[in-house]
Amino acid sequence: AIAPGAVKFYEGRSEVVSADVPHEGALTMEVAHSAEGTTAQETHSLALDDAGRKLTYQRRGAEFVYTRCD
């Protein structure tokens, strides 16, 4: 779930420390990710495709693609 100031995952929560918009449709975030009693600084990025139907989320070297359902 993406909420103001944080991204929540099944296994943890990432509090947004800072954010940057490198270009339209993209967001890069520095986060403090907390899970299983530890907190680590990470960089996460979001990118929306030109049609606005797919959101790509990258974190920890993994890429997740979400498709909008209508």
N, C-alpha and C positions, 0 to 999 in steps of 0.2 A: 504494500500500500504506500502510495506517495502522499505525504501530508505536508503542510507548511512547516519547514524547518527540520524534517526528518523523513527517512525512508525506512519502512518497517518490513522485515523479512521474517520468515518462519523461525529462523534460527537466531535472529538478533535485530538490532536497530542501528541505523546510521544517522547520527545527528549532523546536520549540515554546519560546517565551520565557515566556509566561504563558497561562493559560486561565481562562475564567469560564463558569459555567452560569447563563444568564439565566432559564431555566425548564426544566422537565422535558422531556427529549427534544431539548435544544439545547445546543450548545457553541460558544463564541466563543474563538478563539485568536489571540494575537499571535505571529507567527513571524518568523524570519530565513530568508528564501527565497534559496537559492543555486542559480544556474544559469549556465552559460557564463562562469564566472570572476567573476561579480558577486553581491553579496548585497544584498537590499533588505528592509526591515521591511514587513510586510503584515499585514492582518487577514483571517483565514479563518473561516468559520462552517459548522457542521454542524447539520442538523435531521433528526430521524427522524419519519416520519409516525405518526399514532395507531395504525395497525395494525402498525407495526414492520417494514414491508416495503420502504419506500423511504427512502433517505438522500439528502438534498440537500446538496451541498457548494458553497459560494460562495467565490470568490477572484478578485481582479483584475477585478471587475465581471461575471464569467462564472458561470453556474450549471450544475452537473452533477448529474443525478439518476441514482442507482444503484438497481436493483431487486434484491431478494433472490431468489436462485434456490434452490429446494429439490430 
